[in-house]
Amino acid sequence: MASHGLLLAVLAGLGAASPLATDMYVPGLPDMARSLGTTSAGTQLSLTAFLLGVIVGQLVLGPMSDMVGRRPVLLAGTSAFALFGLGCALAPTIEAMTALRFGQGLAGAAGIVVGRAVLVDLFHGAELSRVYAVLSGIGALGPVLAPVLGGGLLAVAPWRFVFVALALAGAVLTVGIARGVPESLARERRTGGGVAGALRATGRVAARPGVLVPVLTMGCTGAATFAYIAGATFVLHDLLHLSPAMSSVVYGVNALGNLGGSLLYGRLARRRRPETLMVAGAATGLAGQLVLLALVSTAGSGLWTTWGCLLVSVASFGFLFPSLTTVGQSRGRDAPGATSALLGAAQFAFGAAASPLVGLFGTRSAAPMALVMGAFLALATVGAAICRRQSGTQPAVGQ
């Protein structure tokens, strides 16, 4: 049995791989467009293809891991992630790049969706909550570090080397899986009936209100997160006129706030039910955006008040993501891969749908961002309250 330290390090790396692959090459998009003879819209399509691959990959690979075991899916997915990264580095056209990025997202989804299932196979109760909290906090750093790492690499090498770096990361993680991640799903616990059996198991899990509510609440939380990512860039750069360096400081402090929230959640989970902490996190995040909306509508909002409100909401994600994952996975413990697929797909699908909403409501103030984030956090608060009410009719988390 691998040590817990190595296991968690590998799973943290797997969880961070897709955020890194999403954002590391963003600073190089203009050079990519010139090199491949396309427009900025064409390069943006490659990002959309990657996110679509992540969504589809989770829905396919999660149930598959319930059927064939965790290690085969993790090893195949992460190896393919490395190969697709190498293919992206050699892509001759934007069409080939878009197809390869979809494949990379599909393969990279294995680390996200199967990693969660491995944890629910091996950990229970408060320990499961603490493990998810640590990995959630580490994952929050990925979107912040990715552009920094990508920008540093692009300062000394062409954009294709970003994908070479991602391919190397995939190779290292494949070795880490081989050495540090055991097969956590016993044969007798695997889903029978082939693909049809896996689909039926996913349908049964999705039909349970006890699982469906945290899945939808996870989707609303993902939407609020993506709205933050989409809106904060505009607010900081165009409205508050921050330099790229100062914007990076804001993003970095907010990411540390998220990490701090995750670590605090891990400590509180020893004494409090995750459903209770979920409600606290959702209500706190909603309060941050309601205050920002009130300030924008009355006295106006400057750097410090906008930053403070965003920090409160982003820190609340440190409570929401691990609590939702713990509750959802524990209630779907008989099919962890399928449950993980539903949670992850909802997070990314709702998030991808929410991102354009910020722009649709206008770009003259921080109000559209606060409105979209606040609306989804309000829905998440309702979902969290329902989860807590359901907890009286569910088995204790982790049992």
C-alpha positions in Angstrom: 0.0 0.0 0.0 1.5 3.3 -1.0 2.0 5.9 1.6 -0.8 8.5 2.1 1.7 11.3 1.5 2.7 10.0 -2.0 -0.9 9.1 -2.8 -2.1 12.6 -2.0 0.8 14.3 -3.8 0.0 12.4 -7.0 -3.7 13.0 -6.8 -3.1 16.7 -6.1 -0.9 16.8 -9.2 -3.6 15.1 -11.3 -6.2 17.5 -10.0 -4.0 20.5 -11.0 -3.1 19.2 -14.5 -6.2 20.3 -16.2 -6.3 23.8 -14.7 -2.6 24.1 -15.8 -3.5 22.9 -19.3 -6.4 25.3 -19.5 -4.5 28.5 -18.6 -0.7 28.0 -19.1 -0.9 28.7 -22.8 -3.2 31.7 -22.6 -0.3 34.2 -22.6 0.9 32.6 -25.9 -2.4 32.8 -27.8 -1.4 35.8 -30.0 1.8 34.0 -31.0 -0.1 30.8 -31.6 -2.6 32.6 -33.9 0.3 34.1 -36.0 2.1 30.7 -36.1 -1.0 28.7 -37.2 -2.4 31.4 -39.5 -5.6 31.9 -37.6 -7.5 34.6 -35.6 -7.9 35.1 -31.9 -11.3 33.5 -32.2 -9.7 30.4 -33.7 -7.3 30.0 -30.8 -10.1 30.6 -28.3 -11.9 27.7 -29.9 -9.1 25.4 -28.9 -9.7 26.4 -25.3 -13.4 25.7 -25.6 -12.6 22.3 -27.1 -10.4 21.5 -24.1 -13.2 22.4 -21.6 -15.7 20.3 -23.6 -13.3 17.4 -23.5 -13.0 17.7 -19.7 -16.8 17.6 -19.4 -17.3 14.6 -21.7 -14.3 12.8 -20.3 -15.6 13.0 -16.8 -19.0 11.6 -17.8 -17.3 8.7 -19.7 -14.3 7.9 -17.5 -15.9 8.1 -14.1 -18.4 5.3 -14.7 -15.8 3.4 -16.6 -13.6 3.3 -13.5 -16.5 1.8 -11.6 -16.5 -1.0 -14.2 -12.8 -1.8 -14.8 -11.1 -0.3 -11.7 -9.3 3.0 -11.0 -5.7 2.3 -12.0 -6.3 1.3 -15.6 -8.3 4.4 -16.3 -5.8 6.7 -14.5 -2.8 5.2 -16.2 -4.4 5.2 -19.7 -5.9 8.7 -19.3 -2.7 10.3 -17.9 -0.5 8.7 -20.5 -2.8 9.9 -23.2 -2.7 13.4 -21.7 1.0 13.4 -22.2 0.8 12.1 -25.8 -1.9 14.7 -26.7 0.4 17.4 -25.1 3.2 16.3 -27.4 0.8 16.3 -30.3 -0.3 19.9 -29.5 3.3 20.9 -29.5 3.7 19.6 -33.1 0.2 20.7 -34.4 0.6 22.1 -37.9 -2.9 23.7 -38.2 -5.5 25.3 -35.9 -7.9 22.4 -36.9 -5.4 19.8 -35.7 -4.7 21.9 -32.5 -8.5 22.1 -31.7 -8.9 18.3 -32.2 -5.8 17.6 -30.1 -7.0 19.9 -27.3 -10.3 18.1 -27.2 -8.4 14.9 -26.8 -6.2 16.4 -24.1 -9.2 17.5 -22.1 -10.9 14.1 -22.5 -7.7 12.4 -21.2 -7.0 14.9 -18.5 -10.5 14.4 -17.1 -9.3 11.0 -15.8 -7.2 12.7 -13.1 -10.0 14.8 -11.8 -12.9 12.3 -11.9 -11.0 9.1 -10.9 -8.9 10.9 -8.3 -12.1 11.8 -6.4 -13.3 8.2 -6.6 -10.0 6.9 -5.3 -10.3 9.1 -2.2 -13.9 7.9 -1.4 -12.7 4.3 -1.8 -9.9 4.8 0.8 -11.2 7.4 3.3 -14.3 7.8 5.4 -16.0 10.3 7.6 -14.2 13.4 8.8 -10.9 12.1 7.3 -12.5 12.2 3.9 -13.6 15.8 4.4 -10.1 16.8 5.5 -8.5 15.1 2.5 -10.9 16.8 0.0 -10.2 20.1 1.7 -6.5 19.9 1.2 -6.8 18.9 -2.4 -9.4 21.6 -3.1 -7.1 24.2 -1.6 -4.2 23.0 -3.8 -6.5 23.0 -6.8 -7.4 26.6 -6.2 -3.8 27.6 -6.8 -3.7 26.1 -10.3 -5.6 28.9 -12.2 -3.4 31.5 -10.5 -0.1 29.7 -11.1 -0.8 28.6 -14.6 -0.5 32.0 -16.4 2.5 32.9 -14.3 4.3 29.6 -15.2 3.2 29.9 -18.8 4.4 33.5 -19.0 7.7 32.6 -17.5 8.2 29.8 -20.0 7.1 31.9 -22.9 9.7 34.5 -21.9 12.5 32.1 -22.9 10.8 29.7 -25.4 8.2 29.6 -28.2 4.6 28.8 -27.3 4.9 25.1 -28.4 7.2 24.5 -25.4 4.2 25.1 -23.1 2.7 21.9 -24.5 6.1 20.1 -24.2 6.0 21.0 -20.5 2.5 19.7 -20.1 3.5 16.5 -21.9 6.4 16.1 -19.4 4.1 16.7 -16.5 1.8 14.0 -17.8 4.7 11.6 -18.1 5.8 12.3 -14.5 2.3 11.9 -13.2 2.0 8.6 -15.0 5.1 7.3 -13.2 3.6 8.7 -10.0 0.4 6.7 -10.5 2.3 3.6 -11.2 4.3 4.0 -8.0 2.0 5.7 -5.6 -1.7 5.0 -6.4 -3.0 1.5 -5.6 -6.0 -0.1 -7.1 -8.6 1.0 -4.6 -11.7 -0.7 -6.0 -12.0 -4.4 -5.2 -13.3 -6.6 -8.0 -16.4 -7.5 -6.1 -17.4 -3.9 -5.8 -17.1 -3.2 -9.6 -20.1 -2.4 -11.8 -21.2 -5.4 -13.9 -23.0 -5.4 -17.2 -20.5 -3.6 -19.3 -21.1 -0.1 -20.7 -24.9 -0.6 -20.3 -24.4 -1.5 -16.7 -22.2 1.6 -16.1 -24.9 3.8 -17.7 -27.6 2.3 -15.6 -25.5 2.8 -12.5 -25.0 6.5 -13.4 -28.7 6.9 -14.0 -29.6 5.3 -10.7 -27.2 7.7 -8.9 -28.5 10.7 -10.7 -32.1 9.8 -9.9 -31.4 10.0 -6.1 -32.5 13.4 -4.6 -29.7 13.0 -2.0 -27.1 13.0 -4.8 -28.8 15.2 -7.3 -29.1 18.2 -5.0 -25.3 18.4 -4.2 -24.6 17.8 -7.9 -26.7 20.8 -8.9 -25.3 22.9 -6.0 -21.8 22.0 -7.3 -22.9 23.3 -10.7 -24.0 26.6 -9.2 -20.8 26.9 -7.3 -18.8 26.2 -10.4 -20.8 28.8 -12.3 -20.0 31.4 -9.6 -16.3 30.5 -9.8 -16.3 30.9 -13.6 -18.2 34.2 -13.4 -15.5 35.4 -11.0 -12.7 34.3 -13.4 -14.5 35.9 -16.4 -15.5 39.1 -14.6 -12.6 39.9 -12.4 -10.2 40.2 -15.3 -12.4 43.0 -16.8 -13.0 44.7 -13.5 -9.4 44.8 -12.4 -7.9 45.7 -15.8 -10.4 48.0 -17.5 -12.4 49.5 -14.6 -9.8 49.7 -11.8 -6.8 50.2 -14.2 -4.5 47.8 -12.4 -1.2 46.8 -13.9 -0.7 43.1 -14.8 1.6 42.8 -11.8 -1.0 44.2 -9.4 -3.7 42.1 -10.9 -1.6 39.1 -10.2 -1.3 40.1 -6.6 -5.1 40.3 -6.3 -5.6 36.9 -7.9 -2.8 35.5 -5.7 -4.2 36.8 -2.5 -7.7 35.6 -3.4 -6.3 32.1 -4.2 -4.5 32.1 -0.8 -7.9 33.1 0.7 -9.4 30.0 -1.0 -6.6 27.8 0.3 -7.1 29.3 3.8 -10.9 28.6 3.6 -10.1 25.0 2.6 -7.7 24.4 5.5 -10.2 26.0 8.0 -12.9 23.7 6.6 -10.6 20.7 7.2 -10.2 21.7 10.8 -13.9 22.4 11.4 -14.9 19.1 9.7 -13.6 17.2 12.7 -16.5 18.7 14.8 -19.2 19.8 12.3 -21.2 18.0 9.6 -20.1 19.0 6.0 -23.8 20.0 5.3 -23.6 22.6 8.0 -20.3 23.9 6.8 -21.7 24.0 3.3 -24.5 26.3 4.3 -22.0 28.6 6.1 -19.8 28.8 3.0 -22.6 29.5 0.6 -24.2 32.2 2.8 -20.8 33.8 3.3 -20.0 33.9 -0.4 -23.5 35.3 -1.2 -23.0 38.0 1.5 -19.8 39.1 -0.2 -21.5 39.7 -3.5 -24.6 41.3 -2.0 -22.4 43.9 -0.3 -20.5 44.5 -3.5 -23.8 45.0 -5.4 -25.0 47.4 -2.7 -21.8 49.4 -2.9 -21.8 49.6 -6.7 -25.5 50.8 -6.6 -24.9 53.5 -4.0 -21.6 55.0 -3.1 -19.6 53.2 -5.8 -16.8 50.6 -5.3 -13.1 51.2 -5.4 -10.2 48.8 -5.4 -10.2 47.9 -1.7 -13.9 47.4 -1.3 -14.2 45.4 -4.6 -11.2 43.3 -3.6 -12.5 42.7 -0.1 -15.9 41.5 -1.3 -14.3 39.2 -3.9 -11.9 37.8 -1.3 -14.8 36.9 1.0 -16.6 35.1 -1.8 -13.5 33.3 -3.2 -12.5 32.2 0.3 -16.0 30.7 0.7 -15.3 28.4 -2.2 -12.8 26.7 0.2 -15.8 25.6 2.2 -18.2 24.8 -0.7 -16.1 22.6 -3.0 -14.8 20.1 -0.4 -18.2 19.9 1.5 -20.2 19.4 -1.7 -17.7 16.7 -2.9 -17.7 15.0 0.5 -21.5 14.9 0.7 -22.1 14.0 -2.9 -19.5 11.2 -3.0 -20.5 9.8 0.3 -24.2 9.6 -0.7 -23.2 7.9 -3.9 -20.6 5.6 -2.3 -21.9 2.6 -4.1 -20.8 4.1 -7.5 -18.1 6.6 -6.7 -16.9 7.0 -10.3 -20.4 7.8 -11.6 -21.0 10.2 -8.7 -17.7 11.9 -9.3 -18.6 12.2 -13.0 -21.8 14.0 -12.2 -20.2 16.4 -9.8 -17.4 17.3 -12.1 -19.5 17.6 -15.3 -22.0 19.8 -13.5 -19.2 22.1 -12.2 -17.6 22.6 -15.6 -20.8 22.6 -17.7 -22.5 25.2 -15.4 -19.3 27.2 -15.3 -18.8 27.3 -19.1 -22.5 28.4 -19.5 -22.1 31.1 -16.8 -18.9 32.8 -18.2 -20.6 34.7 -21.1 -23.4 36.0 -18.8 -21.1 38.6 -17.3 -20.5 40.2 -20.6 -24.2 40.0 -21.6 -25.2 42.2 -18.7 -22.8 44.9 -19.7 -19.3 46.0 -18.9 -19.5 49.5 -17.4 -19.2 48.5 -13.7 -18.6 45.6 -11.4 -22.4 45.0 -11.0 -22.7 42.4 -13.8 -20.0 40.2 -12.2 -21.5 40.7 -8.7 -25.1 40.0 -10.1 -24.1 36.8 -11.8 -22.0 35.5 -9.0 -24.6 36.5 -6.4 -27.4 34.8 -8.4 -25.6 31.5 -8.5 -24.4 31.7 -4.9 -28.0 32.4 -3.9 -29.0 29.1 -5.7 -26.1 27.4 -4.0 -27.3 28.6 -0.6 -30.7 27.2 -1.3 -29.1 23.9 -2.4 -26.9 23.8 0.7 -29.9 24.3 2.9 -31.8 21.5 1.2 -28.7 19.2 1.6 -28.7 20.0 5.3 -32.4 19.2 5.6 -31.8 15.9 3.6 -29.0 14.9 6.0 -31.6 13.7 8.5 -32.9 11.1 6.0 -29.4 10.1 4.7 -26.8 7.8 6.3 -24.1 9.7 8.1 -21.5 11.0 5.7 -18.7 8.6 5.2 -20.6 5.6 6.6 
